[in-house]
Amino acid sequence: MTAAELNRRELERYVERVADRCPLERALLGGARVADLRGAPPQRERGPEYVVIFVSEHFSGVPWLERVHQAGSLWDALEMGAPAEVHCYTPPEFSRTRATLPRVRDVATSGLELLPEPA
């Protein structure tokens, strides 16, 4: 799999669609496709093809399922070639979940940052 197969243009558009509704502090991408790019062997349990994590203070007060539904509904599975598992956290929730949920920890440590570095 090459970086072109990851469809970075659609990823940028997706992050923009979510950020238009909620200012984001972080946007991370992980999952089997990112692991493929990083040279993971083909003989493995793949898990979800894409795992997307959004972190925003603006999620505070919004029920978790509502956040996930809104952000997930903006994902274009046809364009990306697979559905995404979407997670939406406030910064404190992200810190806690990162410590307790292996999938979130994996994306946080080895995923791709989808937002530009702050100036």
Secondary structure as the mmCIF struct_conf table of DSSP 4:
data_model
#
loop_
_struct_conf.conf_type_id
_struct_conf.id
_struct_conf.beg_label_comp_id
_struct_conf.beg_label_asym_id
_struct_conf.beg_label_seq_id
_struct_conf.end_label_comp_id
_struct_conf.end_label_asym_id
_struct_conf.end_label_seq_id
HELX_RH_3T_P HELX_RH_3T_P1 ALA A 3 LEU A 6
HELX_RH_AL_P HELX_RH_AL_P1 ARG A 8 ARG A 21
BEND BEND1 CYS A 22 CYS A 22
BEND BEND2 GLU A 25 GLU A 25
STRN STRN1 ARG A 26 GLY A 30
BEND BEND3 GLY A 31 GLY A 31
HELX_RH_AL_P HELX_RH_AL_P2 ALA A 32 LEU A 37
TURN_TY1_P TURN_TY1_P1 ARG A 38 GLY A 39
BEND BEND4 PRO A 42 ARG A 44
BEND BEND5 GLU A 49 GLU A 49
STRN STRN2 TYR A 50 VAL A 55
HELX_RH_3T_P HELX_RH_3T_P2 GLU A 57 PHE A 59
TURN_TY1_P TURN_TY1_P2 SER A 60 GLY A 61
BEND BEND6 VAL A 62 VAL A 62
HELX_RH_AL_P HELX_RH_AL_P3 TRP A 64 SER A 73
TURN_TY1_P TURN_TY1_P3 LEU A 74 LEU A 74
HELX_RH_AL_P HELX_RH_AL_P4 ALA A 77 MET A 80
TURN_TY1_P TURN_TY1_P4 GLY A 81 GLY A 81
BEND BEND7 ALA A 82 ALA A 82
STRN STRN3 ALA A 84 TYR A 89
HELX_RH_AL_P HELX_RH_AL_P5 PRO A 91 THR A 100
HELX_RH_AL_P HELX_RH_AL_P6 PRO A 102 SER A 110
BEND BEND8 GLY A 111 GLY A 111
STRN STRN4 LEU A 112 GLU A 113
BEND BEND9 LEU A 115 LEU A 115
HELX_LH_PP_P HELX_LH_PP_P1 PRO A 116 PRO A 118
#
